[in-house]
Amino acid sequence: MAETEPAAKAFLADIEAFLQASGMAPARLGREAVNDPGLVFDLRAGSRSPGADLMDRVRAWMAENRPNDGLAGRTVLLVIGGGIAAYKALDVIRRLQDAGAIVRVIMTRAAHEFVTPLAAGALAGGHVYTDLFDRDAEHDVGHIRLAREADLVVVAPATADRMAGLATGRSDDLTGAVVLATRAPVLLAPAMNPAMWTHPATQRNVAILRGDGVRFVGPRRGEMAEKGEAGVGRMAEPAEIVTAAADLMSGGSSGPLAGKRVVVTSGPTHEPIDPVRYIANRSSGRQGHAIAAAAAAAGADVTLVTGPVTLADPPGVATVHVETARQMLEAVEAALPADIAVMVAAVADWRASETASAKLKKDGSGAPPALAFVENPDILATVGHRETDRPHLVVGFAAETADLVRYGQDKLKRKRADWIVANDVSPQGGAMGGDDNEVVLITPEATETWPRMSKADVADRLVTRMAEEFEA
Ligand code: C5P
């Protein structure tokens, strides 16, 4: 039997742990990870010394295919921000460890005013990275490693200032650099004075961060550190933060939509005229993306089919990028069967009947080219009218500039949707491309007018209603 080196031994131990946790057969792991069914057997027999490249590939594959086990074995990078709630972060460390996580800690400059790196380091059982001391050692090289090795980044407490920095992508300290560089989900636990929390600037930043796929836990209502100051702004309790972290790591599979498959369309479509020109509209995709993110946070298995947008793919959501209405329909049908379909995309009603293969030119006559249009498929109506695999709940949106309810009800019938969410997109409402939305939920039985709220809140409320539909 060949001598196994320590690196190969550690590699095999990782593989055995993965196999045990997933119940997967060794041959399948080898085949799917590196197209080599004999790999694990060779390693066990010690007849093979794996190279660094092979080990990296297998580890990357295992990381992607890890079973849903919440926080166990996950590396959580906890950023302790400045603020009186920082003392609670020590309890967060302990609870994360109790849940089986490996905790790494960054303390921001301001956090030093509230807790000492020594206390945090003693609890975390390791070095605490700080913006104060590690600029050379960590900021230049280490932040990429910290970012890459994290399975989850938790910022607790997240101050108003920190959220403003994250919303604008600032990376002038270790925390900003790590959050920009990581591909792991990011969870923020805001804590601040209620007036600061409700300030439009903070709420704008929250909406931007949510749009980028950042998750939030809290803040909660309660008495603040300052005497006589009550309202929303208190940091979520450590137990709640750890539960949110675990849900995020297990794909939220414990949420109210656990086990449900959801298909969401979002964004505009682009319908080509020639190789450089297309027909489009002003949809930003924010509402659709927020619904996909909210459904995933509620535990659903979500496929988001999106037209061209500038938003990040929501974490934990299988995102399919398309350009045209026809591609969108194809991707939606490929994602069926599903329990719920939410068609939010602003699909172009028409496309040019022919796409010119070369750029259309002015011909000198002064006459514009004659463009002929044909109607695009109606994705919502196609899904609503399906005989087989029709989702149990088909939800459409109706963007209107007048007579919301009448047009909404008409759309409900015509497209055979179960619900229509009608929203006012007249320019003075600012819904198209904006942060807020004001909607009316139309069902065959009733109409509900919801107050003006952020698109993220519309998404959360809609997802709650969807979950109730399945409880009934
Ligand atoms: O008819 P209208 O475009 O107002 O309908 C809006 C609803 O229908 C939205 O839910 C939108 O996503 C969906 N729709 C669609 N395919 C189209 C046009 C609209 O799915 N071609």
Boltz pocket constraint, residues with backbone or C-beta under 6 A from the ligand:
constraints:
  - pocket:
      binder: B
      contacts: [[A, 265], [A, 325], [A, 343], [A, 344], [A, 345], [A, 346], [A, 347], [A, 348], [A, 349], [A, 376], [A, 377], [A, 378], [A, 379], [A, 380], [A, 381], [A, 395], [A, 396], [A, 397], [A, 398], [A, 399], [A, 411]]
      max_distance: 6.0
